[in-house]
C-alpha cells in the first residue's frame, strides 16, 4: 500500500503546533525595529520570545529610539484587577500575621526572580480574612503549601475546569 498523504496543506495547519500561544495574544507584543520591547510600568523587557529581567544596563526611554514601550501581561492584570490565583488566609492570629506575610513575600521574591510575570498582585485584608491575588496559579498553590508546611493548619486547593483562578484556602486554626 502507498503512503497516505494529508489533504491539508502546511499553510492550513500553521499555528496549531505545540508552541502556539492560542488565545494568549497579550504574551507577544509588537516588535520594534531594535527588537526590544520594554514594559513601561515595571521595566522588564521582551526578547527571545519571553519576558525577562533587565540584567543588562538599565534602559531609559531616551537611550534607544527604536525601543517599543508597552505594558507586560502581569502589569495589565494588576491594572485590570484580574488574577490567576487566589489564596484566602483564615484565622491568622495577630502574633502570626507578620510571619505569614513574610512567607508570602519570600514566595513572591523567589517566583519573581525566576519569572518576572509571576507576582503577588495585591493583598486585601478584611477582618480576620486576608486575600492574596497572584498572576500565576502555581504561585498561589506554592504560597498555600509553604504556609501549611510552616504553620500547619488546613489547606484546600480548588482547581477550576474553566479559565478561572485556582482557589486556595489556608486556615491557620490549629487542628
N, C-alpha and C positions, 0 to 999 in steps of 0.2 A: 504494500500500500504506500501511496505517496504521502509526503508530509502535508499536514493541513496548514493552510495559511490563514492568517487573520484577515477578516474583511474590513477591519477598521485600520485606517492609516495611522502612522505615528503622530500625525498632526492632531487627529481627533482624540488621541489618548493623552496628549500633552497636558501636564498639570495634574495628573492623577497618580503620580509616583508617591512613594512613602515619605519623601521630604517636602511634600506640599503642605503649606500652612493654610489649609482650607478654612475660610471664614476668619482668618487672623490678619486681615489687611493692615491693622494697626501695628503689627510687628515689623513690617518692612516699609520704611518711609521712602519718599522720593530721594533719588540720589542727586548729589551736587556734582559739579564738574571736577572738584578736587577729590570726590569720593568720600567726603567726610560729612556726617550728619551729627549735629550736637543737640542735646536736649537743652532748651533754653531755661528750664526750671532747675534741674539738678546737675547739669553739666556732664552727664555720661555721654558717650558717643557711639554711633552705629557704624561698624566697619566689619568686613568679613562676614556679613550676614547675621551679625548678632550685636547686642548692646554690651559695651564693656566700659570699665572704669577708665578714667583719664590718668594713665600711669606715665604718659609722656609729659612733655612740658605743657603747662596749662594753656588752653586755647582761649584766646579772647576774641571778641566779635570783630575787632579791627585787624587781627593778625592775618587771617586768610579771607580774601574777598570771595572765594568760591565755596566757602563753608555754608551749608544749609542748616538753618536752625528750625527745630520742631519741638514737639512735646513727646517724651517717651511714653510707652504704654502704662507704666506704673504711675507717672505723674498725671496722666489722663484719668486713670482710675481714681486717684485721690481727688482730682478736681470734680469728677462726676459722682463722687461719693459711692462708687461701686467697690466690690471686693470679690475675691475668690475663696476666701476662708474666713470663718468667724469663730472665735474662741470666746466662750462665755465662762467667766470665773465666778463661782458662787461660794458663799460662806468663808470669806477670807477674813481672818482675824486682823485687827488693826496692827498687831505686832508682826504679822506675816506679810503685810501688804508691800512693804519696801523690798523684801526679799523676793516676792513673787514678781514684782516689776523688774527687778534686777535680772531674773531668769529670762523674762521676755526680752529685755534689752540685749542680753547675751545671745539669745537665739537669733534676734534680728541682725546683730553685728556679724555673726558667722555666716548667715544666709546672704546678707548684702555683700560681704567680701567675696563670696563665691559667684553670685549672680546679682548685678545691680538692679534687676527687675523684681527681686524678692525683697519685700519690705513689709514692715508693720505700718499700715496706712494711718490708723488712729486708734486711740484708746479712749473709750467712753465709760464714765462711771455713773451709776445710778444706784444710790443706796448701798446695799451690800453686794450688788452685782456689778461686774466690770466686763465690758465687751472689748475684745481686741480684734480689729479687722485687718486682714492681710491681703497682699496682692497675689499670693500663690496658695493653693490649697495645702500643699505639702508643708509649708511653713506653719500653718495653723495646726496641723497634726503634730508636727515636731514640737511646737510650744506645749501642746497638751501632754505629750509623752514626757517631756522634760519636767513639767510641773508634777506629774504623777510620780516620777522617779524621785524627785527632790522632796516633795511634801506628802506623798502618799495620797489619800483621798480617793475619789472615784472619777473615772474618765469614761465618757461616752462619745464615740465618733460616729456621726451620721453622714455617710456619703450620699450624694444626690445622683439620681439617674439622669437628670437633665443638666443643663448648663448653669445650675445654681451652685452657690458656695457650699463647701463642706462645713458642717456644723459640729463643732467640738465643744463639749461641756465638761468642765472640770469642777468638781465640788470638793472644796477644801475641808469639809467636815470630816473629822476622824471617824473611820469605820469601826 
